[in-house]
């Protein structure tokens, strides 16, 4: 039986403040078993939308915010699928950082062009927000903006702020906004790490959420709309079925498409919310290697860092002395020393604590350690606290303990917007 428009929303959904549609109650049956090795099969928000014949979009001129991760279970892009289906009036695509088809590196986008495969106009959203982005939606002549991008679970991964900026802009432009949900690849078990101080808001963190938020994009959209948007957007979400909060990506049965050039695998996503902090230092975070964010290092670093990191006894992870030569980014073409993370128990692994432990031991074991001159670390962690505590000689537990009160408060807010058990 096909899903009705009502059943695509949560069973308890009701028109809320400023016309926002809430989706807080469960609508889906429990996860069904998959035929291979006991893995169960997740149906994404897009698959449920398509199974219902796109009834949620009927009579609307539609634009899609997406990138290469917007794929079906059989690895077709949702834009190509929707464009070929006469039941959808797809008139525009909106590309984020790295672009709709994913041709741009970090800090780049594809600009405005017509997609060769579909002929659809592709508009660039990267670094646009507020009224300028609302003007893009107005110029596109869409009625409904649909968001379908795979996130990786970290506050500083920019696609969730593309979601936020597009929601704000859609509200300004009077457009309806639909979020098609996808799994958090590193589970949705818990929120971890420091919570952003709004004084440090940038495109790697617009609002006060935890560094590892433990939410899906639909859950984040609900939180953003209820807690942060001064003028809520007309929001609807399409839930997944078959996803549980304890699921890592390999339990979903879905194809992994790198959300950005330096996020090649779900294993990268597992460590990213901690080791991306090394972007705020003079050490390489592994860009330009086959193991970005798993390899960390710099010229002059030796075995002492791995020894110090292992001595911390961090749960679920071991550190190997490693040497590598990045092909681009920091230390391009030079052989550097450092560590490689080996996560042996991902259930016990805490990426944010691990990232802090690595910062503490790097500073103590290598005399050349320095923060980036622009204090980018403060933007990544959301305040000056992590940097100043480490500079003052604090150990890992002291740094982690400093954000517990803020994290507890965020967890209470987060809980109100969770859609899955």
C-alpha positions in Angstrom: 0.0 0.0 0.0 1.4 3.4 -0.9 2.0 6.0 1.8 -0.4 8.9 2.0 0.8 12.4 2.5 -0.3 12.3 6.1 1.6 9.1 6.8 4.8 10.5 5.5 4.6 12.9 8.4 4.8 11.7 12.0 1.5 10.3 13.2 1.3 13.0 15.9 2.3 15.8 13.6 0.4 19.0 14.1 0.6 22.5 12.7 2.8 24.4 15.1 4.0 27.9 15.6 4.4 30.0 12.5 3.0 27.2 10.3 5.8 24.7 11.1 4.8 21.0 10.7 6.0 18.9 13.7 7.0 15.3 13.2 7.8 14.1 16.6 5.9 10.8 16.9 6.9 7.5 15.3 5.2 6.4 12.1 7.3 3.6 10.9 7.4 -0.1 11.7 10.5 -1.6 13.3 13.5 -2.3 11.1 13.0 -5.2 8.7 15.7 -7.8 8.4 17.9 -7.6 5.3 18.8 -10.8 3.5 22.6 -10.4 3.7 24.5 -11.4 6.9 21.6 -10.3 9.1 21.9 -6.6 8.1 18.7 -4.7 8.0 17.6 -2.5 5.2 17.0 1.2 5.7 14.7 3.1 3.4 15.7 6.7 3.2 13.3 9.7 3.1 13.6 9.9 -0.6 12.7 6.2 -1.1 9.5 6.7 1.0 8.7 9.9 -0.9 9.1 8.1 -4.3 7.1 5.0 -3.1 4.2 7.3 -2.4 4.3 8.7 -6.0 5.7 12.0 -4.8 2.3 12.9 -3.4 3.9 15.3 -0.9 5.1 17.4 -3.9 2.0 17.2 -6.0 1.2 20.5 -7.8 4.4 22.1 -6.7 7.4 23.5 -8.6 10.3 21.8 -6.9 13.9 22.6 -6.3 16.4 20.2 -4.7 19.3 21.1 -2.5 21.7 18.1 -2.9 25.1 16.8 -3.8 26.5 13.4 -5.0 25.3 11.7 -1.8 21.6 12.2 -2.8 21.3 8.7 -4.2 18.9 5.8 -4.2 19.6 2.3 -2.8 20.8 1.3 -6.3 23.1 4.3 -6.5 21.1 6.5 -9.0 21.0 10.2 -8.2 17.7 11.4 -6.9 17.7 14.4 -9.3 18.1 12.1 -12.3 15.3 9.9 -11.0 12.9 12.8 -10.3 13.7 14.5 -13.5 12.7 11.4 -15.5 9.4 11.0 -13.5 6.5 13.0 -14.9 4.9 13.0 -11.5 7.4 15.6 -10.3 7.7 19.1 -11.6 11.5 19.4 -10.9 12.6 22.9 -12.1 15.9 23.6 -10.2 18.9 22.2 -8.3 20.8 24.0 -5.6 24.4 23.0 -5.1 26.3 23.4 -1.7 30.1 23.4 -1.0 31.9 21.0 -3.4 28.9 21.4 -5.8 25.9 19.4 -6.9 27.9 16.9 -8.9 30.9 17.1 -6.5 33.6 18.5 -8.8 35.0 21.1 -6.3 37.5 20.7 -3.5 37.1 22.0 0.0 36.2 25.7 0.1 34.9 25.6 -3.5 31.7 25.2 -5.4 30.5 24.8 -9.0 28.8 28.2 -9.6 25.7 28.7 -11.7 25.3 26.4 -14.7 22.9 24.1 -16.5 23.4 20.4 -15.7 24.4 18.6 -18.8 22.6 15.4 -17.8 19.2 16.9 -17.2 19.3 20.5 -18.6 18.1 21.7 -15.2 19.5 25.1 -13.9 21.9 24.6 -11.0 22.2 27.4 -8.5 25.1 27.9 -6.2 24.2 28.2 -2.5 27.8 28.0 -1.1 28.6 31.0 1.2 25.1 32.5 0.6 22.7 33.0 3.4 19.8 35.3 4.4 18.2 37.5 1.8 20.8 36.8 -0.9 20.0 33.1 -0.7 16.3 33.9 -0.5 16.7 35.8 -3.7 18.2 32.7 -5.3 15.1 30.7 -4.3 12.8 33.5 -5.6 14.7 33.6 -9.0 14.4 29.9 -9.4 10.6 30.2 -9.2 10.2 27.1 -7.0 7.3 26.6 -4.6 9.0 23.9 -2.5 12.7 23.4 -1.6 13.7 19.8 -0.9 16.9 19.0 1.0 18.6 15.6 0.5 22.2 15.4 1.6 24.1 12.8 3.6 25.6 14.3 6.8 28.5 12.9 8.9 27.4 13.9 12.4 29.8 16.7 13.2 28.9 20.4 14.0 31.6 21.7 11.7 30.6 19.7 8.6 29.1 22.5 6.5 26.1 20.7 5.0 24.0 21.0 8.2 24.5 24.8 8.0 23.6 24.7 4.3 20.4 23.1 5.7 20.0 25.9 8.3 20.7 28.7 5.8 18.3 27.2 3.3 15.6 27.0 5.9 16.1 30.6 6.9 16.1 31.7 3.2 13.1 29.6 2.4 11.2 31.3 5.2 12.2 34.7 3.9 11.2 33.8 0.3 7.9 32.2 1.4 8.8 28.7 0.2 7.8 25.4 1.7 10.7 23.3 2.9 10.9 19.4 2.9 13.8 17.4 4.4 14.3 13.9 3.2 16.1 12.0 6.0 19.2 9.9 5.8 21.2 8.1 8.5 23.7 9.6 10.8 26.6 7.3 9.8 28.2 7.3 13.2 25.0 6.5 15.1 22.6 8.7 16.9 23.4 7.4 20.4 24.6 10.5 22.1 25.7 14.1 21.7 29.4 14.6 22.5 31.8 17.5 22.9 31.6 21.3 23.5 28.6 23.3 22.6 29.1 26.4 20.4 29.1 29.8 22.0 27.2 32.1 19.5 30.0 34.6 19.7 32.0 32.2 17.6 29.3 31.5 15.0 30.6 30.9 11.5 29.7 28.6 8.6 31.3 25.7 10.6 28.8 26.4 13.4 25.9 28.8 13.2 24.1 27.8 16.5 24.8 26.2 19.9 24.8 22.5 19.2 27.3 19.9 20.4 30.4 19.1 18.4 29.2 15.6 17.7 25.4 16.2 17.6 24.1 12.6 17.4 21.1 13.6 15.2 19.9 13.0 11.6 19.3 15.9 9.3 15.5 15.7 9.8 16.0 15.9 13.5 18.3 18.8 13.2 15.8 20.6 10.9 13.1 20.2 13.6 15.5 21.5 16.3 16.6 24.4 14.1 13.0 25.4 13.3 11.9 25.2 16.9 14.9 26.6 18.7 16.8 28.9 16.4 14.8 30.3 13.5 13.2 33.6 14.5 10.7 33.1 11.6 10.1 29.4 11.3 9.8 27.9 7.8 6.9 25.8 6.7 8.7 22.5 7.4 7.9 18.9 6.6 10.2 16.0 7.1 10.1 12.5 5.5 11.4 9.9 7.9 13.5 6.8 7.2 12.3 3.4 8.1 14.5 0.7 9.4 17.1 3.0 11.1 17.9 2.6 14.8 19.9 5.1 16.8 22.6 2.5 17.5 23.2 1.8 13.8 26.5 2.5 12.2 26.4 3.1 8.4 27.4 -0.5 7.5 24.2 -1.7 9.1 21.9 0.3 6.7 22.4 -1.6 3.5 22.8 1.7 1.7 25.7 2.7 -0.7 28.3 5.1 0.8 29.0 8.0 -1.5 31.8 10.4 -0.2 30.0 13.5 1.0 33.1 15.5 0.2 36.5 14.7 -1.3 38.2 14.1 2.1 35.4 11.9 3.5 36.1 8.7 1.6 34.5 6.2 3.9 32.3 5.8 7.0 35.5 5.1 8.9 36.6 8.6 8.2 33.3 9.9 9.5 33.8 7.9 12.7 36.9 9.9 13.7 36.2 13.2 12.0 34.3 15.0 14.8 37.5 14.7 16.9 40.5 14.8 14.5 39.2 17.6 12.4 40.3 19.8 15.3 43.8 19.4 13.8 42.7 21.8 11.1 43.2 24.4 13.8 46.9 23.5 14.3 50.1 23.5 12.3 49.9 19.7 11.9 48.5 17.9 8.9 45.0 16.4 9.4 45.8 13.9 6.7 44.4 15.8 3.7 46.2 14.7 0.6 46.5 11.1 1.8 44.3 8.0 1.4 43.4 8.2 5.1 42.3 11.8 5.8 41.6 12.5 9.5 43.0 9.1 10.4 46.6 10.2 9.7 47.9 13.2 11.6 51.4 14.6 11.6 54.1 17.2 10.9 57.8 17.5 10.1 59.7 16.7 13.3 57.1 14.5 15.0 58.4 11.1 16.0 57.4 7.9 17.9 56.9 9.9 21.2 53.5 11.2 20.1 52.1 7.7 19.5 53.5 6.5 22.8 52.0 9.4 24.7 48.6 9.0 23.0 48.5 5.2 23.8 49.4 5.9 27.4 46.1 7.8 27.8 44.2 4.6 27.6 41.5 6.1 25.5 38.6 3.7 24.9 38.2 1.8 21.6 41.3 3.2 19.9 45.0 2.6 19.5 47.7 4.8 17.8 50.4 3.7 15.5 53.6 5.6 14.7 53.1 6.6 11.1 55.0 8.5 8.3 53.3 9.9 5.2 53.7 12.4 2.4 50.5 14.5 1.6 49.9 15.1 -2.1 48.2 18.4 -1.3 47.4 20.7 1.6 49.7 21.0 4.6 53.3 19.6 4.0 52.5 18.8 0.3 55.2 16.5 -1.1 57.1 16.3 2.2 57.4 13.2 4.4 56.0 13.9 7.9 55.8 11.9 11.1 52.8 11.4 13.3 50.1 8.9 14.2 47.4 6.8 12.6 44.3 6.0 14.5 43.1 2.4 14.6 39.6 2.2 16.1 39.2 -1.4 17.4 35.9 -0.9 19.3 33.7 1.7 17.7 31.0 1.2 20.4 33.4 2.4 23.1 35.2 5.0 21.0 34.7 8.6 21.8 35.9 10.7 18.9 35.8 14.1 20.7 37.7 12.9 23.8 40.1 11.3 21.5 40.7 14.5 19.5 41.3 16.4 22.7 43.7 13.7 23.9 45.6 13.9 20.7 45.9 17.7 21.0 47.1 17.5 24.6 49.8 14.9 23.8 50.9 16.5 20.5 51.5 19.8 22.4 53.5 18.0 25.1 55.5 15.6 22.9 56.4 18.0 20.0 58.1 21.3 20.6 57.0 22.6 17.2 53.3 22.4 18.0 51.3 25.6 17.3 47.7 26.7 16.8 46.8 28.3 13.5 47.4 32.1 13.8 43.8 32.9 13.1 42.7 30.7 16.1 40.6 28.5 13.8 40.5 26.0 16.6 38.1 28.4 18.5 35.7 28.3 15.6 35.9 24.5 15.4 35.4 23.9 19.2 33.0 26.8 19.5 34.8 28.9 22.1 38.3 29.8 23.4 38.0 27.2 26.2 39.7 24.1 24.6 42.6 26.1 23.3 43.3 28.1 26.5 42.9 25.1 28.8 45.4 23.1 26.7 47.8 26.0 26.7 47.5 26.2 30.4 48.6 22.5 30.8 45.2 20.9 31.4 44.9 17.2 30.8 42.3 15.5 28.7 39.8 14.9 31.6 40.0 18.6 32.6 39.3 19.8 29.1 36.4 17.4 28.6 34.9 18.2 32.0 34.8 21.9 31.2 31.9 21.5 28.8 29.8 19.0 30.7 27.2 21.5 31.9 26.6 23.0 28.5 26.5 19.5 27.0 23.9 18.4 29.5 21.7 21.3 28.7 22.0 20.7 24.9 21.1 17.0 25.4 17.9 18.0 27.1 16.9 20.2 24.1 18.0 17.6 21.6 15.9 14.9 23.2 12.7 16.8 22.3 13.4 16.5 18.6 14.5 12.9 18.1 12.5 10.8 15.7 13.9 7.3 16.2 14.6 4.9 19.0 
